[in-house]
Amino acid sequence: MRLQRLGRVPYLPTYEAMRAFTEARSDATPDELWLCEHPPVYTQGLAGRPEHVLAPGDIPVVATNRGGQVTYHGPGQVVAYPLLDLRRAGLYVKAYVHRLEEAVLRTLADWSVTGHRVAGAPGIYVRLDAPHDHAALTGPRPGTDPFAGLGKIAALGIKVHRHCAYHGLALNVAMDLSPFERINPCGYAGLRTVDLATIGVAADPAAVREALATHLCALLAPRG
């Protein structure tokens, strides 16, 4: 997998470039992993509903063709876009999503943070009261809120075209989280969004980026 470290790049041209790459690729095209950071932007997925964008203000809202609803990208967040031939990798979509999440879980573990999945809500979450506790989430969440006591630290959304995937995931490291308060993140009103800094972990975004890239490359390598 070819690594492309793009630095801080505007969202819309990057999205258009991903789409063009996927449209033009052949069965022989090597997979790529684009690593980047975006200036402040809200992105709306295909399932996105306008009522979840509460008060965007001066932050642009970009409609995309990925799955999911609205999220925010900004400085201090590590964004990874695997441009992957799923058939060549021997992966169905469900298994691919599971591996993207697993890469985030392994990256968090590198900083002694335990991430969690929540059924039916793609992405990775941490326990706000004990982010370093290795205990698994068990049983129903307190009350009727599946996110009670949790904060979302990584978002995920993909698009598959002719068995090739693009878009990807975003892991919050050390960012201004206030723009998340102006949307219902991923369509969930009141869902708290956190980063590593919020839970007391001092991490260099560049180091997190490289760790995430290492785990993604290992998990998404073509079957041999």
Backbone as CSV, one residue per row, in Angstrom:
resi,resn,N_x,N_y,N_z,CA_x,CA_y,CA_z,C_x,C_y,C_z
1,MET,0.847,-1.195,0.000,0.000,0.000,0.000,0.883,1.246,0.000
2,ARG,0.644,2.110,-0.929,1.420,3.344,-1.025,0.896,4.393,-0.035
3,LEU,1.800,4.965,0.725,1.415,6.002,1.681,1.565,7.367,1.036
4,GLN,0.547,8.182,1.202,0.582,9.562,0.735,0.302,10.466,1.937
5,ARG,1.328,11.163,2.412,1.174,12.093,3.528,0.917,13.476,2.942
6,LEU,-0.323,13.892,3.000,-0.751,15.089,2.267,-0.623,16.371,3.077
7,GLY,-0.455,16.250,4.406,-0.429,17.446,5.240,-1.831,17.998,5.430
8,ARG,-1.913,19.310,5.661,-3.226,19.944,5.824,-3.737,20.379,4.451
9,VAL,-4.849,19.798,4.046,-5.382,20.044,2.709,-6.877,20.327,2.790
10,PRO,-7.415,21.183,1.911,-8.861,21.442,1.900,-9.633,20.152,1.644
11,TYR,-10.811,20.067,2.236,-11.578,18.830,2.138,-12.086,18.561,0.722
12,LEU,-12.753,19.542,0.105,-13.442,19.276,-1.160,-12.501,18.792,-2.260
13,PRO,-11.355,19.443,-2.505,-10.466,18.904,-3.543,-9.940,17.512,-3.216
14,THR,-9.765,17.218,-1.928,-9.293,15.891,-1.538,-10.360,14.843,-1.832
15,TYR,-11.596,15.174,-1.496,-12.723,14.286,-1.802,-12.823,14.043,-3.304
16,GLU,-12.718,15.102,-4.090,-12.814,14.967,-5.538,-11.666,14.123,-6.096
17,ALA,-10.473,14.271,-5.500,-9.323,13.494,-5.956,-9.486,12.016,-5.613
18,MET,-10.034,11.716,-4.426,-10.306,10.323,-4.059,-11.280,9.683,-5.033
19,ARG,-12.307,10.436,-5.323,-13.345,9.913,-6.222,-12.779,9.670,-7.614
20,ALA,-11.958,10.622,-8.103,-11.364,10.481,-9.433,-10.391,9.297,-9.472
21,PHE,-9.602,9.143,-8.410,-8.667,8.011,-8.330,-9.428,6.691,-8.434
22,THR,-10.522,6.590,-7.713,-11.293,5.346,-7.678,-11.978,5.091,-9.012
23,GLU,-12.491,6.135,-9.634,-13.137,5.979,-10.944,-12.141,5.494,-11.994
24,ALA,-10.893,5.963,-11.889,-9.903,5.692,-12.935,-9.107,4.423,-12.706
25,ARG,-9.150,3.860,-11.500,-8.262,2.742,-11.199,-8.685,1.479,-11.935
26,SER,-7.703,0.613,-12.143,-7.933,-0.695,-12.764,-7.608,-1.777,-11.745
27,ASP,-7.758,-3.021,-12.158,-7.443,-4.125,-11.255,-5.969,-4.141,-10.873
28,ALA,-5.125,-3.495,-11.671,-3.685,-3.491,-11.405,-3.223,-2.286,-10.590
29,THR,-4.125,-1.333,-10.338,-3.740,-0.113,-9.620,-3.389,-0.435,-8.170
30,PRO,-2.195,-0.045,-7.705,-1.851,-0.285,-6.301,-2.793,0.483,-5.366
31,ASP,-3.080,-0.114,-4.230,-3.855,0.586,-3.209,-3.025,1.719,-2.617
32,GLU,-3.713,2.730,-2.120,-3.034,3.848,-1.480,-3.703,4.165,-0.153
33,LEU,-2.938,4.780,0.742,-3.457,5.285,2.003,-3.085,6.749,2.098
34,TRP,-4.113,7.604,2.074,-3.889,9.040,2.174,-4.065,9.473,3.626
35,LEU,-3.064,10.145,4.146,-3.088,10.643,5.519,-3.066,12.165,5.475
36,CYS,-3.973,12.788,6.200,-4.064,14.239,6.100,-4.764,14.847,7.314
37,GLU,-4.918,16.135,7.244,-5.665,16.930,8.215,-6.416,17.967,7.388
38,HIS,-7.588,18.354,7.826,-8.372,19.326,7.068,-8.567,20.620,7.859
39,PRO,-8.664,21.755,7.169,-9.167,22.961,7.823,-10.609,22.716,8.253
40,PRO,-11.167,23.559,9.126,-12.522,23.310,9.636,-13.555,23.107,8.523
41,VAL,-14.299,22.006,8.623,-15.334,21.698,7.637,-16.301,20.687,8.239
42,TYR,-17.575,20.842,7.921,-18.569,19.812,8.222,-18.797,19.012,6.946
43,THR,-18.856,17.698,7.073,-19.160,16.869,5.912,-20.425,16.073,6.187
44,GLN,-21.277,16.016,5.195,-22.586,15.376,5.319,-22.610,14.122,4.456
45,GLY,-22.926,12.981,5.047,-23.007,11.740,4.301,-24.329,11.586,3.576
46,LEU,-24.454,10.493,2.843,-25.657,10.251,2.039,-26.916,10.155,2.895
47,ALA,-26.764,9.656,4.124,-27.920,9.540,5.012,-28.169,10.811,5.808
48,GLY,-27.363,11.835,5.553,-27.419,13.051,6.347,-28.753,13.780,6.244
49,ARG,-29.198,14.293,7.373,-30.441,15.080,7.418,-30.090,16.501,7.851
50,PRO,-30.633,17.483,7.154,-30.234,18.866,7.421,-30.494,19.315,8.847
51,GLU,-31.479,18.718,9.514,-31.779,19.149,10.886,-30.674,18.784,11.868
52,HIS,-29.746,17.927,11.459,-28.632,17.594,12.352,-27.499,18.618,12.264
53,VAL,-27.582,19.525,11.312,-26.621,20.631,11.228,-27.279,21.824,11.913
54,LEU,-26.932,22.050,13.165,-27.672,22.993,14.001,-27.305,24.445,13.723
55,ALA,-26.015,24.750,13.715,-25.568,26.139,13.569,-24.165,26.146,12.988
56,PRO,-24.028,25.897,11.691,-22.684,25.784,11.118,-21.894,27.086,11.137
57,GLY,-22.600,28.225,11.130,-21.896,29.499,11.152,-20.996,29.655,9.949
58,ASP,-19.732,29.989,10.191,-18.805,30.237,9.088,-18.053,28.984,8.644
59,ILE,-18.411,27.834,9.206,-17.762,26.588,8.793,-18.543,25.985,7.632
60,PRO,-17.880,25.730,6.494,-18.614,25.198,5.340,-19.158,23.800,5.597
61,VAL,-20.270,23.501,4.922,-20.873,22.177,4.968,-20.763,21.579,3.567
62,VAL,-20.105,20.427,3.451,-19.875,19.808,2.154,-20.661,18.498,2.076
63,ALA,-21.502,18.372,1.070,-22.231,17.119,0.835,-21.289,16.120,0.169
64,THR,-21.315,14.868,0.638,-20.441,13.838,0.088,-21.260,12.596,-0.247
65,ASN,-20.588,11.618,-0.838,-21.253,10.359,-1.180,-20.852,9.223,-0.248
66,ARG,-20.254,9.537,0.894,-19.920,8.482,1.859,-21.164,8.091,2.644
67,GLY,-21.059,7.003,3.364,-22.141,6.627,4.252,-22.163,7.502,5.500
68,GLY,-23.245,7.390,6.253,-23.331,8.115,7.512,-23.933,9.497,7.392
69,GLN,-23.851,10.234,8.506,-24.447,11.562,8.561,-23.369,12.617,8.765
70,VAL,-23.663,13.654,9.507,-22.756,14.795,9.571,-21.652,14.575,10.599
71,THR,-20.448,15.020,10.249,-19.349,15.066,11.200,-18.520,16.307,10.934
72,TYR,-17.515,16.492,11.772,-16.649,17.675,11.666,-15.205,17.227,11.498
73,HIS,-14.477,17.935,10.638,-13.037,17.758,10.518,-12.359,19.082,10.821
74,GLY,-11.207,19.007,11.489,-10.467,20.219,11.782,-9.051,19.911,12.213
75,PRO,-8.242,20.947,12.379,-6.852,20.757,12.807,-6.771,19.990,14.127
76,GLY,-5.736,19.157,14.239,-5.572,18.335,15.429,-6.266,17.000,15.352
77,GLN,-6.800,16.702,14.190,-7.480,15.427,13.940,-6.699,14.679,12.861
78,VAL,-6.490,13.394,13.052,-5.803,12.572,12.060,-6.848,11.922,11.161
79,VAL,-6.750,12.173,9.869,-7.695,11.632,8.893,-6.966,10.626,8.001
80,ALA,-7.560,9.471,7.826,-6.962,8.424,6.994,-7.971,7.973,5.950
81,TYR,-7.541,7.996,4.692,-8.389,7.573,3.579,-7.732,6.383,2.873
82,PRO,-8.105,5.148,3.203,-7.609,4.006,2.437,-8.351,3.917,1.091
83,LEU,-7.609,3.843,0.034,-8.170,3.665,-1.313,-7.862,2.215,-1.683
84,LEU,-8.830,1.352,-1.395,-8.566,-0.080,-1.310,-9.450,-0.886,-2.249
85,ASP,-8.832,-1.827,-2.961,-9.558,-2.804,-3.755,-9.984,-3.920,-2.805
86,LEU,-11.243,-3.917,-2.414,-11.721,-4.878,-1.423,-11.644,-6.310,-1.928
87,ARG,-11.917,-6.501,-3.181,-11.881,-7.863,-3.730,-10.469,-8.424,-3.668
88,ARG,-9.496,-7.594,-4.026,-8.102,-8.043,-3.988,-7.651,-8.316,-2.545
89,ALA,-8.169,-7.514,-1.617,-7.830,-7.705,-0.208,-8.587,-8.862,0.423
90,GLY,-9.582,-9.399,-0.291,-10.371,-10.509,0.233,-11.318,-10.095,1.340
91,LEU,-11.857,-8.858,1.238,-12.700,-8.332,2.302,-14.089,-7.962,1.788
92,TYR,-15.102,-8.362,2.550,-16.441,-7.816,2.350,-16.542,-6.520,3.149
93,VAL,-17.581,-5.739,2.870,-17.683,-4.413,3.486,-17.709,-4.498,5.006
94,LYS,-18.476,-5.427,5.557,-18.578,-5.526,7.010,-17.220,-5.820,7.639
95,ALA,-16.472,-6.729,7.024,-15.142,-7.059,7.543,-14.191,-5.877,7.376
96,TYR,-14.339,-5.145,6.286,-13.495,-3.961,6.060,-13.733,-2.920,7.146
97,VAL,-14.985,-2.628,7.427,-15.303,-1.659,8.481,-14.743,-2.125,9.818
98,HIS,-14.870,-3.412,10.093,-14.348,-3.964,11.347,-12.841,-3.737,11.441
99,ARG,-12.127,-3.875,10.329,-10.676,-3.686,10.349,-10.296,-2.215,10.488
100,LEU,-11.072,-1.335,9.890,-10.817,0.089,10.115,-10.950,0.428,11.597
101,GLU,-12.001,-0.073,12.211,-12.190,0.166,13.638,-11.076,-0.485,14.455
102,GLU,-10.654,-1.669,14.047,-9.582,-2.358,14.767,-8.282,-1.560,14.711
103,ALA,-8.009,-0.912,13.589,-6.816,-0.081,13.485,-6.853,1.064,14.491
104,VAL,-8.030,1.650,14.665,-8.169,2.716,15.664,-7.981,2.153,17.069
105,LEU,-8.587,1.007,17.351,-8.439,0.393,18.673,-6.972,0.120,18.984
106,ARG,-6.233,-0.374,18.014,-4.816,-0.658,18.234,-4.011,0.627,18.413
107,THR,-4.373,1.649,17.682,-3.680,2.928,17.825,-3.920,3.505,19.216
108,LEU,-5.160,3.494,19.671,-5.455,3.980,21.018,-4.695,3.168,22.056
109,ALA,-4.613,1.867,21.859,-3.900,1.011,22.807,-2.424,1.387,22.895
110,ASP,-1.868,1.913,21.816,-0.475,2.363,21.850,-0.274,3.485,22.869
111,TRP,-1.343,4.194,23.175,-1.312,5.250,24.194,-2.074,4.820,25.453
112,SER,-2.219,3.514,25.613,-2.843,2.913,26.810,-4.293,3.341,26.999
113,VAL,-4.980,3.610,25.912,-6.397,3.958,25.947,-7.199,2.790,25.394
114,THR,-8.292,2.453,26.070,-9.162,1.376,25.608,-10.333,1.959,24.831
115,GLY,-10.418,1.606,23.567,-11.544,2.021,22.750,-12.620,0.953,22.734
116,HIS,-13.828,1.367,22.378,-14.968,0.445,22.374,-15.803,0.657,21.126
117,ARG,-16.421,-0.428,20.680,-17.444,-0.340,19.647,-18.817,-0.277,20.323
118,VAL,-19.773,0.381,19.647,-21.166,0.391,20.087,-21.985,-0.179,18.939
119,ALA,-22.737,-1.216,19.207,-23.508,-1.886,18.158,-24.414,-0.900,17.428
120,GLY,-24.352,-0.933,16.108,-25.211,-0.089,15.293,-24.751,1.342,15.137
121,ALA,-23.593,1.683,15.714,-23.090,3.053,15.649,-21.613,3.014,15.277
122,PRO,-21.297,2.960,13.973,-19.900,2.842,13.555,-19.032,3.937,14.164
123,GLY,-17.772,3.590,14.388,-16.838,4.501,15.029,-16.308,3.876,16.297
124,ILE,-15.482,4.633,17.015,-14.883,4.137,18.248,-15.156,5.131,19.374
125,TYR,-15.433,4.573,20.548,-15.837,5.347,21.720,-14.907,5.021,22.889
126,VAL,-14.830,5.938,23.860,-14.054,5.699,25.078,-14.935,5.947,26.291
127,ARG,-14.620,5.261,27.374,-15.313,5.508,28.638,-14.765,6.788,29.255
128,LEU,-15.642,7.737,29.506,-15.207,9.026,30.019,-14.666,8.923,31.438
129,ASP,-15.198,7.993,32.217,-14.758,7.875,33.613,-13.489,7.050,33.757
130,ALA,-13.159,6.248,32.768,-12.002,5.360,32.896,-11.483,4.982,31.505
131,PRO,-10.888,5.937,30.787,-10.458,5.628,29.413,-9.326,4.620,29.329
132,HIS,-8.622,4.382,30.439,-7.516,3.425,30.413,-7.920,2.050,30.954
133,ASP,-9.175,1.910,31.372,-9.649,0.653,31.926,-9.848,-0.354,30.802
134,HIS,-9.254,-1.517,30.962,-9.334,-2.517,29.894,-10.616,-3.336,29.928
135,ALA,-11.458,-3.099,30.906,-12.707,-3.865,30.992,-13.583,-3.573,29.775
136,ALA,-14.185,-4.620,29.245,-15.072,-4.459,28.095,-16.410,-3.877,28.528
137,LEU,-17.084,-3.223,27.593,-18.459,-2.802,27.846,-19.329,-4.050,27.865
138,THR,-20.103,-4.224,28.916,-20.947,-5.414,29.004,-22.369,-5.011,29.328
139,GLY,-23.316,-5.785,28.791,-24.721,-5.563,29.102,-25.243,-4.279,28.494
140,PRO,-26.503,-3.971,28.732,-27.104,-2.743,28.210,-26.509,-1.518,28.876
141,ARG,-26.475,-0.410,28.143,-25.992,0.842,28.711,-27.010,1.360,29.714
142,PRO,-26.580,2.175,30.678,-27.522,2.702,31.667,-28.668,3.464,31.017
143,GLY,-29.878,3.280,31.533,-31.035,3.980,30.987,-31.309,3.546,29.558
144,THR,-31.738,4.502,28.752,-32.056,4.195,27.355,-31.034,4.788,26.400
145,ASP,-29.952,5.348,26.937,-28.942,6.006,26.109,-27.786,5.043,25.859
146,PRO,-27.596,4.570,24.609,-26.502,3.631,24.343,-25.130,4.273,24.498
147,PHE,-25.088,5.608,24.560,-23.812,6.319,24.662,-23.558,6.861,26.069
148,ALA,-24.373,6.466,27.032,-24.206,6.960,28.399,-22.807,6.653,28.911
149,GLY,-22.121,7.675,29.399,-20.779,7.503,29.924,-19.692,7.371,28.887
150,LEU,-20.050,7.522,27.598,-19.083,7.361,26.521,-18.864,8.663,25.768
151,GLY,-17.719,8.777,25.166,-17.427,9.871,24.252,-16.894,9.286,22.958
152,LYS,-17.294,9.867,21.837,-16.834,9.365,20.541,-15.495,9.999,20.205
153,ILE,-14.513,9.164,19.907,-13.172,9.667,19.624,-12.763,9.461,18.168
154,ALA,-13.501,8.626,17.445,-13.181,8.386,16.034,-14.454,8.134,15.251
155,ALA,-14.529,8.763,14.080,-15.690,8.609,13.196,-15.269,7.863,11.938
156,LEU,-16.243,7.224,11.306,-15.956,6.377,10.153,-17.067,6.512,9.126
157,GLY,-16.680,6.610,7.866,-17.649,6.626,6.780,-16.961,6.259,5.480
158,ILE,-17.552,5.364,4.713,-16.899,4.901,3.494,-17.863,4.940,2.318
159,LYS,-17.280,4.788,1.138,-18.013,4.609,-0.103,-17.349,3.477,-0.864
160,VAL,-18.142,2.584,-1.458,-17.609,1.495,-2.269,-18.141,1.635,-3.684
161,HIS,-17.228,1.654,-4.636,-17.582,1.776,-6.056,-16.827,0.703,-6.823
162,ARG,-17.550,-0.189,-7.477,-16.937,-1.288,-8.235,-15.925,-2.039,-7.364
163,HIS,-16.342,-2.410,-6.196,-15.592,-3.161,-5.185,-14.349,-2.429,-4.669
164,CYS,-14.265,-1.134,-4.918,-13.144,-0.345,-4.408,-13.655,0.698,-3.414
165,ALA,-13.003,0.784,-2.271,-13.448,1.663,-1.193,-12.638,2.951,-1.167
166,TYR,-13.312,4.027,-0.746,-12.625,5.276,-0.436,-13.372,5.988,0.675
167,HIS,-12.994,7.239,0.983,-13.292,7.894,2.258,-12.589,7.081,3.353
168,GLY,-13.005,7.165,4.614,-12.262,6.439,5.635,-12.628,6.832,7.045
169,LEU,-11.643,7.277,7.815,-11.884,7.522,9.235,-11.125,8.744,9.716
170,ALA,-11.591,9.258,10.859,-10.971,10.420,11.491,-10.833,10.146,12.972
171,LEU,-9.623,10.343,13.510,-9.316,10.103,14.914,-8.948,11.435,15.558
172,ASN,-9.658,11.795,16.616,-9.458,13.082,17.282,-8.290,13.000,18.254
173,VAL,-7.306,13.866,18.061,-6.103,13.828,18.892,-6.045,15.034,19.832
174,ALA,-5.907,16.215,19.279,-5.829,17.431,20.107,-6.399,18.573,19.287
175,MET,-7.696,18.807,19.393,-8.376,19.743,18.506,-9.359,20.608,19.277
176,ASP,-9.824,21.645,18.623,-10.926,22.442,19.155,-12.208,21.655,18.911
177,LEU,-12.813,21.191,19.993,-14.002,20.346,19.868,-15.298,21.134,19.808
178,SER,-15.242,22.441,20.002,-16.491,23.217,20.075,-17.338,23.117,18.813
179,PRO,-16.772,22.975,17.592,-17.643,22.844,16.418,-18.565,21.628,16.471
180,PHE,-18.186,20.584,17.218,-19.075,19.430,17.336,-20.366,19.788,18.067
181,GLU,-20.331,20.846,18.877,-21.524,21.265,19.610,-22.540,21.940,18.701
182,ARG,-22.158,22.251,17.479,-23.037,22.929,16.528,-23.694,21.963,15.544
183,ILE,-23.481,20.647,15.793,-24.143,19.598,15.006,-24.603,18.505,15.967
184,ASN,-25.415,17.597,15.441,-25.675,16.336,16.133,-24.699,15.332,15.535
185,PRO,-23.572,15.082,16.191,-22.515,14.269,15.561,-23.033,12.908,15.112
186,CYS,-22.809,12.631,13.834,-23.237,11.353,13.252,-24.737,11.126,13.406
187,GLY,-25.489,12.221,13.605,-26.939,12.133,13.697,-27.473,11.844,15.081
188,TYR,-26.601,11.894,16.107,-27.043,11.590,17.469,-27.036,12.861,18.316
189,ALA,-28.220,13.338,18.663,-28.329,14.541,19.484,-27.709,14.277,20.855
190,GLY,-26.844,15.185,21.278,-26.256,15.079,22.604,-25.059,14.169,22.713
191,LEU,-24.677,13.519,21.618,-23.513,12.643,21.664,-22.261,13.470,21.941
192,ARG,-21.534,13.114,22.967,-20.326,13.852,23.305,-19.170,13.369,22.437
193,THR,-18.413,14.313,21.914,-17.233,13.996,21.127,-16.002,14.412,21.909
194,VAL,-15.001,13.546,21.939,-13.787,13.818,22.702,-12.562,13.602,21.824
195,ASP,-11.417,14.033,22.346,-10.147,13.715,21.718,-9.207,13.166,22.780
196,LEU,-8.007,12.784,22.374,-7.066,12.250,23.353,-6.737,13.279,24.425
197,ALA,-6.622,14.545,24.026,-6.299,15.578,25.006,-7.371,15.684,26.078
198,THR,-8.644,15.572,25.694,-9.757,15.678,26.637,-9.657,14.627,27.735
199,ILE,-9.197,13.441,27.380,-9.132,12.353,28.367,-7.756,12.266,29.019
200,GLY,-6.977,13.335,28.867,-5.723,13.439,29.599,-4.516,12.811,28.952
201,VAL,-4.593,12.545,27.652,-3.473,11.930,26.946,-2.806,12.961,26.058
202,ALA,-1.548,13.257,26.350,-0.779,14.185,25.524,-0.131,13.393,24.394
203,ALA,-0.560,13.648,23.187,-0.049,12.894,22.039,0.213,13.844,20.881
204,ASP,1.298,13.619,20.197,1.636,14.381,19.001,0.815,13.825,17.839
205,PRO,-0.002,14.663,17.176,-0.798,14.146,16.060,0.028,13.416,15.008
206,ALA,1.265,13.870,14.778,2.105,13.198,13.781,2.441,11.783,14.223
207,ALA,2.694,11.588,15.516,2.993,10.247,16.017,1.759,9.353,15.937
208,VAL,0.594,9.914,16.249,-0.649,9.145,16.147,-0.915,8.781,14.689
209,ARG,-0.671,9.720,13.812,-0.860,9.460,12.366,-0.015,8.277,11.917
210,GLU,1.249,8.242,12.315,2.126,7.163,11.870,1.728,5.826,12.486
211,ALA,1.305,5.849,13.749,0.847,4.607,14.375,-0.393,4.071,13.674
212,LEU,-1.336,4.975,13.379,-2.551,4.557,12.682,-2.218,4.003,11.306
213,ALA,-1.300,4.649,10.589,-0.909,4.174,9.268,-0.314,2.772,9.344
214,THR,0.518,2.527,10.355,1.130,1.214,10.520,0.067,0.142,10.724
215,HIS,-0.899,0.427,11.578,-1.938,-0.559,11.855,-2.851,-0.774,10.649
216,LEU,-3.190,0.294,9.950,-4.025,0.151,8.766,-3.337,-0.691,7.697
217,CYS,-2.060,-0.409,7.461,-1.334,-1.167,6.434,-1.274,-2.644,6.790
218,ALA,-1.085,-2.948,8.072,-0.999,-4.340,8.496,-2.337,-5.053,8.341
219,LEU,-3.413,-4.353,8.684,-4.740,-4.985,8.682,-5.363,-5.067,7.291
220,LEU,-4.896,-4.210,6.385,-5.525,-4.149,5.058,-4.651,-4.743,3.955
221,ALA,-3.580,-5.417,4.341,-2.705,-6.024,3.348,-3.465,-7.079,2.543
222,PRO,-3.215,-7.163,1.238,-3.907,-8.186,0.422,-3.625,-9.580,0.949
223,ARG,-4.611,-10.440,0.804,-4.388,-11.839,1.212,-3.322,-12.472,0.332
224,GLY,-2.514,-13.328,0.928,-1.418,-13.941,0.177,-1.675,-15.402,-0.119
